[in-house]
């Protein structure tokens, strides 16, 4: 019982003394024409009806933000895509693993939308805004 209580106190002190280092490392805003996320090989299929990974000229207005998620050592852990489809519910979708991101920048006179691209740490994923 004493050992368990000592371990519990030690874990409590560690949790208080070492707060998570959630941060946004980098931010850039670009005017884009289209954004396509290519799935990683052997990954969970994203062609489901409720996960959008292809934001072309017809639905680029749904996309709000794309976050590149890295761990404390700077290794890529995945992408978080934030978008609001026509149903009005904002979605935060985390796509784990390395993926290809194709971004078509807008030409003058073409359809375009300003999209926020960020590089964040894994701890920042817990903060939904």
C-alpha positions, 0 to 999 in steps of 0.5 A, spaced: 500 500 500 505 504 501 509 503 495 502 504 491 501 511 495 508 513 493 508 511 486 501 515 486 504 521 489 510 521 484 506 521 478 502 527 481 508 531 482 511 529 475 504 531 471 504 538 475 512 539 474 512 537 466 507 541 463 505 539 455 509 543 450 503 544 445 505 550 440 504 552 433 511 552 430 509 555 423 504 559 420 503 561 413 496 563 409 496 562 401 491 563 396 489 556 393 485 553 387 485 546 390 488 542 395 489 534 394 491 529 400 494 523 397 493 517 402 499 513 405 500 506 402 496 501 406 493 506 410 486 507 413 481 508 406 479 516 406 474 515 400 469 514 406 463 519 405 464 523 411 471 524 410 473 529 405 481 529 402 480 532 395 478 540 395 478 542 388 474 548 385 468 545 387 469 544 394 475 549 396 470 553 400 469 548 405 476 547 407 479 552 413 486 549 415 491 544 414 495 542 420 502 538 419 503 535 426 510 533 428 512 530 435 517 533 439 523 530 435 520 534 429 518 527 425 511 528 421 506 524 425 500 526 420 495 531 417 489 535 421 484 537 416 479 542 418 473 543 414 466 545 414 461 541 409 454 544 407 451 540 413 454 546 417 458 541 422 465 543 423 470 537 422 477 536 425 480 530 421 486 527 423 490 523 418 495 519 421 502 517 417 506 520 412 502 523 406 503 527 400 499 534 400 498 537 393 497 544 393 495 548 387 496 555 388 491 560 385 493 564 378 490 571 377 483 571 375 481 564 378 477 561 383 481 562 390 480 561 397 485 563 403 487 557 407 491 557 413 497 552 413 500 550 420 506 546 423 504 544 430 506 539 435 502 533 437 500 536 444 496 542 440 491 537 437 488 537 444 486 544 443 480 544 438 478 552 435 
